[in-house]
């Protein structure tokens, strides 16, 4: 009996995924619970196990975009361990009736002129070979029946690099894609010199697509304010040692901003809402996404029910997410269900920016670098640590008055943290 492994539902608003890598090959035997492949969305990757045991008979290709419910692979539950692949390129199993011995060839075993030898390869090996410009015909496969594995391609790439250490980076003309018939070949000014071209990762391609689509689908607008950080800097300095001793983590700015956002969302409920067709869905809980930078891109895991958490709980949740994100362990469940997001470009030195919405959310708060600037306080000019705040919002659902009110609520909390005790 053939069983299909399908793309699971991986979160709201996610309609499709990409096949990132295969852990198993066609013809491999799998036990129930074995990881067979890895899928990617724009924000995270997820390993997919098989729920049944058997032999893999078909696989989707690495790089394929599949809808939720699409077929990743099929497994023959009647297959047994050690069974050879039923692909035409694989060796067929023995039958009960022995086949006649073939006559010895009278000519050398060679393909007719102009016909390339058949190359057996896994989908991931084919993608890596294309990215590394490796000719599969020159690689001896170490898999079943001489099948070329991803490891064989990477080893071949390493050997090639070792034998040509002085090869310069390819010029733009060398790596430019060949034009279609009738098309004009891409050119570059001579002053560009040498360049390096590499394929965009599937995650980066999807991020690019979604960043463009959200600007077409939402009426994004950004409003700004600034906050005097003196009070929460003094609060952290006063309480830090005791906080660390009691909770084992430092009191950071992000947990305080999460609390400020929760307070503001309660005051302006429309910011904690989303558009669904012709309906406005207003959320009663505050699930705050916190942007974390990784080598693969920005991920936004969600601190759920933030109103019910202490500052220590929020700090621990953010630290745990940061460790998972940088280890590549964030899963799609960590990213689903956010109602509002916070991003902190200030840790990279950003003075001011206009963050982009994380759909289907209707608002995102941008934090920025703290700068000591002269400001007027009680008719006197004093130097204070100031931070610019930016709120990008969907103007289809949030009016300007609501956006400004929300940002003022955040500012008031940051400049007077005691408001949290009053609430």
KOLDOTI-518911 format. One line per 8 residues: number of its first residue (from 1); their letters; for each residue x, y, z of C-alpha. Coordinates in nm, 2 decimals. Layout:
BEGIN
NUM = A = X:Y:Z | ... .
***
This chain:
BEGIN
1 = XXXXXXXX = 0.00:0.00:0.00 | 0.13:0.34:-0.10 | 0.11:0.62:0.17 | 0.16:0.98:0.08 | 0.37:1.22:0.30 | 0.19:1.56:0.27 | 0.29:1.92:0.35 | 0.14:1.99:0.69 .
9 = XXXXXXXX = -0.03:2.31:0.79 | 0.25:2.53:0.92 | 0.09:2.85:1.04 | -0.16:3.11:0.95 | -0.12:3.30:0.62 | 0.14:3.04:0.50 | -0.01:2.89:0.18 | 0.30:2.71:0.05 .
17 = XXXXXXXX = 0.65:2.58:0.14 | 0.97:2.50:-0.03 | 1.14:2.16:-0.03 | 1.48:2.24:0.13 | 1.66:1.91:0.16 | 1.61:1.54:0.16 | 1.74:1.31:0.44 | 1.63:1.00:0.25 .
25 = XXXXXXXX = 1.66:0.90:-0.11 | 1.43:0.71:-0.35 | 1.46:0.34:-0.26 | 1.56:0.40:0.10 | 1.38:0.21:0.37 | 1.23:0.43:0.65 | 1.10:0.34:1.00 | 0.80:0.52:1.14 .
33 = XXXXXXXX = 0.92:0.85:1.29 | 1.23:0.88:1.07 | 1.30:1.24:0.93 | 1.26:1.22:0.56 | 1.30:1.58:0.45 | 1.32:1.95:0.55 | 1.08:2.22:0.43 | 1.12:2.60:0.45 .
41 = XXXXXXXX = 0.89:2.90:0.46 | 1.00:3.26:0.46 | 1.09:3.25:0.83 | 1.19:2.90:0.94 | 1.25:2.54:0.85 | 1.08:2.23:0.97 | 1.17:1.86:0.96 | 0.91:1.62:0.83 .
49 = XXXXXXXX = 0.89:1.27:0.97 | 0.71:0.97:0.82 | 0.43:0.81:1.02 | 0.46:0.47:0.85 | 0.74:0.23:0.77 | 0.83:0.13:0.42 | 1.03:0.21:0.11 | 1.03:0.56:-0.05 .
57 = XXXXXXXX = 0.91:0.53:-0.41 | 0.88:0.90:-0.52 | 1.02:1.23:-0.40 | 0.95:1.59:-0.48 | 1.25:1.79:-0.61 | 1.46:2.01:-0.39 | 1.35:2.37:-0.46 | 0.99:2.27:-0.55 .
65 = XXXXXXXX = 0.72:2.50:-0.41 | 0.43:2.29:-0.28 | 0.10:2.40:-0.14 | -0.03:2.30:0.21 | -0.15:1.94:0.16 | 0.08:1.89:-0.14 | 0.26:1.55:-0.17 | 0.62:1.55:-0.06 .
73 = XXXXXXXX = 0.68:1.18:-0.11 | 0.52:0.84:-0.13 | 0.61:0.53:0.08 | 0.54:0.17:-0.01 | 0.44:0.01:0.32 | 0.49:-0.33:0.16 | 0.85:-0.26:0.09 | 1.12:-0.41:0.32 .
81 = XXXXXXXX = 1.45:-0.30:0.45 | 1.72:-0.37:0.19 | 1.48:-0.36:-0.10 | 1.63:-0.19:-0.40 | 1.46:0.11:-0.56 | 1.20:0.04:-0.82 | 1.32:0.33:-1.04 | 1.41:0.25:-1.39 .
89 = XXXXXXXX = 1.76:0.36:-1.32 | 1.80:0.12:-1.03 | 1.89:-0.25:-1.04 | 1.57:-0.46:-1.05 | 1.50:-0.73:-0.79 | 1.55:-1.09:-0.89 | 1.25:-1.28:-1.02 | 1.17:-1.65:-0.98 .
97 = XXXXXXXX = 1.26:-1.73:-1.34 | 1.63:-1.67:-1.41 | 1.70:-1.45:-1.71 | 1.93:-1.58:-1.99 | 2.29:-1.48:-1.97 | 2.36:-1.20:-2.21 | 2.61:-1.27:-2.49 | 2.95:-1.10:-2.44 .
105 = XXXXXXXX = 2.96:-0.77:-2.62 | 3.16:-0.75:-2.93 | 3.24:-0.38:-2.88 | 3.36:-0.18:-2.58 | 3.09:-0.08:-2.34 | 3.04:0.28:-2.45 | 2.75:0.51:-2.53 | 2.69:0.60:-2.89 .
113 = XXXXXXXX = 2.86:0.92:-3.00 | 2.68:1.22:-2.86 | 2.48:1.03:-2.60 | 2.57:1.11:-2.24 | 2.59:0.84:-1.98 | 2.29:0.81:-1.75 | 2.36:0.99:-1.42 | 2.19:0.87:-1.10 .
121 = XXXXXXXX = 2.16:1.15:-0.84 | 1.95:1.27:-0.55 | 1.75:1.59:-0.58 | 1.97:1.77:-0.32 | 2.29:1.66:-0.50 | 2.15:1.80:-0.83 | 2.07:2.14:-0.67 | 2.42:2.17:-0.50 .
129 = XXXXXXXX = 2.59:2.07:-0.83 | 2.41:2.34:-1.01 | 2.50:2.60:-0.75 | 2.86:2.50:-0.74 | 2.89:2.45:-1.12 | 3.00:2.09:-1.08 | 2.95:1.85:-1.37 | 2.77:1.54:-1.23 .
137 = XXXXXXXX = 2.91:1.33:-1.51 | 3.26:1.36:-1.36 | 3.16:1.24:-1.01 | 3.16:0.88:-0.89 | 2.86:0.83:-0.67 | 2.88:0.66:-0.33 | 2.51:0.58:-0.30 | 2.31:0.27:-0.40 .
145 = XXXXXXXX = 2.38:0.17:-0.76 | 2.64:0.44:-0.79 | 2.39:0.72:-0.71 | 2.55:1.06:-0.65 | 2.48:1.20:-0.31 | 2.50:1.56:-0.18 | 2.82:1.46:0.01 | 2.98:1.35:-0.32 .
153 = XXXXXXXX = 2.91:1.68:-0.48 | 3.05:1.88:-0.18 | 3.36:1.66:-0.18 | 3.41:1.72:-0.55 | 3.38:2.09:-0.50 | 3.64:2.08:-0.23 | 3.88:1.88:-0.45 | 3.83:2.13:-0.73 .
161 = XXXXXXXX = 3.90:2.42:-0.50 | 4.22:2.25:-0.37 | 4.36:2.20:-0.73 | 4.29:2.55:-0.84 | 4.38:2.78:-0.55 | 4.47:3.07:-0.77 | 4.16:3.08:-0.98 | 4.02:3.44:-0.97 .
169 = XXXXXXXX = 3.66:3.52:-0.90 | 3.46:3.50:-1.22 | 3.39:3.82:-1.40 | 3.04:3.95:-1.45 | 3.04:3.83:-1.82 | 3.16:3.48:-1.72 | 2.87:3.43:-1.48 | 2.59:3.61:-1.66 .
177 = XXXXXXXX = 2.29:3.40:-1.75 | 2.27:3.30:-2.11 | 1.99:3.51:-2.28 | 1.67:3.36:-2.43 | 1.65:3.37:-2.81 | 1.60:3.73:-2.91 | 1.68:3.86:-2.57 | 1.96:4.11:-2.49 .
185 = XXXXXXXX = 2.24:3.96:-2.29 | 2.30:4.14:-1.95 | 2.60:4.36:-1.94 | 2.78:4.55:-1.67 | 3.00:4.86:-1.68 | 3.37:4.78:-1.69 | 3.43:4.95:-1.36 | 3.23:4.67:-1.18 .
193 = XXXXXXXX = 3.53:4.44:-1.23 | 3.51:4.10:-1.07 | 3.19:3.98:-0.91 | 3.05:3.68:-0.73 | 2.71:3.54:-0.82 | 2.52:3.29:-0.60 | 2.17:3.15:-0.60 | 1.93:3.31:-0.35 .
201 = XXXXXXXX = 1.83:3.07:-0.07 | 1.47:2.96:-0.07 | 1.41:3.15:0.25 | 1.56:3.46:0.11 | 1.35:3.43:-0.21 | 1.03:3.40:-0.01 | 1.13:3.69:0.21 | 1.18:3.90:-0.10 .
209 = XXXXXXXX = 0.84:3.80:-0.24 | 0.65:3.87:0.08 | 0.82:4.20:0.14 | 0.70:4.31:-0.21 | 0.35:4.16:-0.18 | 0.28:4.32:0.16 | 0.35:4.66:0.01 | 0.09:4.59:-0.26 .
217 = XXXXXXXX = -0.17:4.44:-0.02 | -0.15:4.68:0.28 | -0.18:5.06:0.30 | 0.14:5.10:0.51 | 0.21:5.42:0.69 | 0.47:5.51:0.95 | 0.44:5.75:1.24 | 0.73:5.86:1.46 .
225 = XXXXXXXX = 0.79:5.98:1.82 | 1.08:5.99:2.06 | 1.12:5.86:2.41 | 1.34:5.98:2.69 | 1.51:5.66:2.81 | 1.64:5.81:3.14 | 1.39:5.64:3.37 | 1.42:5.28:3.24 .
233 = XXXXXXXX = 1.80:5.32:3.22 | 1.79:5.42:3.59 | 1.55:5.14:3.67 | 1.77:4.88:3.51 | 2.08:5.01:3.69 | 1.91:5.01:4.03 | 1.75:4.67:4.00 | 1.99:4.47:3.77 .
241 = XXXXXXXX = 2.20:4.29:4.04 | 1.89:4.18:4.24 | 1.71:4.09:3.92 | 2.00:3.87:3.80 | 2.04:3.71:4.15 | 1.67:3.63:4.16 | 1.59:3.52:3.81 | 1.93:3.43:3.65 .
249 = XXXXXXXX = 1.88:3.66:3.35 | 1.95:4.03:3.30 | 1.67:4.29:3.28 | 1.68:4.42:2.92 | 1.51:4.69:2.73 | 1.30:4.45:2.52 | 1.09:4.31:2.81 | 1.00:4.66:2.91 .
257 = XXXXXXXX = 0.90:4.75:2.56 | 0.69:4.44:2.54 | 0.51:4.55:2.85 | 0.47:4.90:2.70 | 0.32:4.75:2.38 | 0.08:4.54:2.58 | -0.04:4.84:2.76 | -0.08:5.04:2.44 .
265 = XXXXXXXX = -0.26:4.75:2.26 | -0.52:4.74:2.54 | -0.57:5.11:2.51 | -0.60:5.10:2.13 | -0.75:4.76:2.04 | -0.76:4.82:1.67 | -0.38:4.79:1.65 | -0.42:4.44:1.79 .
273 = XXXXXXXX = -0.63:4.33:1.50 | -0.62:4.20:1.14 | -0.82:4.21:0.82 | -0.98:3.88:0.70 | -1.16:3.94:0.38 | -1.42:4.20:0.46 | -1.41:4.14:0.84 | -1.19:4.29:1.11 .
281 = XXXXXXXX = -1.07:4.03:1.35 | -0.98:4.18:1.69 | -0.76:3.97:1.92 | -0.83:3.96:2.29 | -0.48:3.84:2.38 | -0.15:4.01:2.31 | 0.09:3.78:2.14 | 0.41:3.98:2.06 .
289 = XXXXXXXX = 0.65:3.88:1.79 | 1.01:3.98:1.87 | 1.24:4.01:1.56 | 1.57:3.82:1.59 | 1.85:3.84:1.34 | 2.01:3.52:1.21 | 2.26:3.42:0.94 | 1.96:3.31:0.72 .
297 = XXXXXXXX = 1.76:3.62:0.78 | 1.52:3.78:1.03 | 1.29:3.55:1.23 | 1.00:3.67:1.45 | 0.92:3.41:1.72 | 0.61:3.49:1.93 | 0.59:3.56:2.31 | 0.24:3.44:2.38 .
305 = XXXXXXXX = 0.00:3.59:2.63 | 0.26:3.86:2.71 | 0.01:4.04:2.94 | 0.02:3.75:3.18 | 0.40:3.72:3.19 | 0.65:3.89:3.43 | 0.95:4.08:3.30 | 1.17:3.78:3.39 .
313 = XXXXXXXX = 0.94:3.54:3.20 | 0.96:3.76:2.89 | 1.34:3.79:2.92 | 1.37:3.41:2.95 | 1.14:3.35:2.65 | 1.34:3.60:2.43 | 1.67:3.45:2.53 | 1.55:3.09:2.46 .
321 = XXXXXXXX = 1.42:3.20:2.12 | 1.74:3.38:2.03 | 1.95:3.07:2.11 | 1.71:2.85:1.91 | 1.72:3.09:1.62 | 2.09:3.12:1.60 | 2.12:2.74:1.61 | 1.87:2.71:1.33 .
329 = XXXXXXXX = 1.62:2.53:1.56 | 1.32:2.77:1.55 | 1.02:2.58:1.42 | 0.71:2.71:1.25 | 0.50:2.67:1.57 | 0.73:2.93:1.74 | 0.65:3.18:1.47 | 0.27:3.14:1.44 .
337 = XXXXXXXX = 0.00:3.33:1.61 | 0.16:3.68:1.66 | -0.08:3.98:1.68 | 0.19:4.25:1.69 | 0.56:4.27:1.63 | 0.86:4.46:1.77 | 1.20:4.50:1.59 | 1.51:4.66:1.73 .
345 = XXXXXXXX = 1.73:4.81:1.46 | 1.91:5.00:1.73 | 2.13:4.71:1.82 | 2.29:4.76:1.47 | 2.32:5.14:1.51 | 2.00:5.24:1.32 | 1.90:5.59:1.40 | 1.56:5.58:1.23 .
353 = XXXXXXXX = 1.37:5.34:1.00 | 1.03:5.25:0.87 | 0.98:4.88:0.96 | 0.77:4.66:0.72 | 0.45:4.49:0.85 | 0.46:4.12:0.93 | 0.14:4.00:0.77 | -0.14:3.94:0.86 .
361 = XXXXXXXX = -0.06:4.17:1.16 | -0.16:4.54:1.13 | 0.12:4.70:1.33 | 0.50:4.68:1.41 | 0.70:4.89:1.64 | 1.06:4.99:1.55 | 1.31:5.06:1.82 | 1.63:5.25:1.74 .
369 = XXXXXXXX = 1.97:5.34:1.88 | 1.99:5.55:2.20 | 2.16:5.88:2.14 | 2.24:6.15:2.39 | 2.08:6.47:2.25 | 1.99:6.81:2.38 | 1.61:6.84:2.47 | 1.40:7.10:2.64 .
377 = XXXXXXXX = 1.28:7.00:2.99 | 1.09:7.25:3.20 | 1.21:7.53:2.98 | 1.57:7.42:3.02 | 1.80:7.25:2.76 | 1.94:6.93:2.90 | 2.12:6.63:2.76 | 1.91:6.31:2.77 .
385 = XXXXXXXX = 1.94:5.96:2.63 | 1.68:5.96:2.35 | 1.54:5.69:2.13 | 1.33:5.74:1.81 | 1.02:5.52:1.79 | 0.85:5.42:1.47 | 0.51:5.26:1.43 | 0.43:5.12:1.09 .
393 = XXXXXXXX = 0.06:5.04:1.06 | -0.20:4.93:0.81 | -0.40:5.24:0.73 | -0.70:5.03:0.61 | -0.78:4.93:0.96 | -0.59:5.18:1.19 | -0.66:5.55:1.16 | -0.39:5.81:1.21 .
401 = XXXXXXXX = -0.54:5.92:1.55 | -0.52:5.56:1.67 | -0.17:5.51:1.55 | -0.05:5.83:1.72 | -0.23:5.75:2.04 | -0.07:5.40:2.05 | 0.28:5.54:2.01 | 0.22:5.80:2.28 .
409 = XXXXXXXX = 0.11:5.52:2.51 | 0.43:5.34:2.45 | 0.63:5.66:2.50 | 0.45:5.74:2.83 | 0.53:5.39:2.97 | 0.90:5.41:2.87 | 0.93:5.75:3.03 | 0.74:5.65:3.34 .
417 = XXXXXXX = 0.77:5.28:3.41 | 0.57:5.32:3.73 | 0.26:5.33:3.50 | 0.29:4.95:3.49 | 0.24:4.94:3.87 | -0.06:5.17:3.84 | -0.22:4.95:3.57 .
***
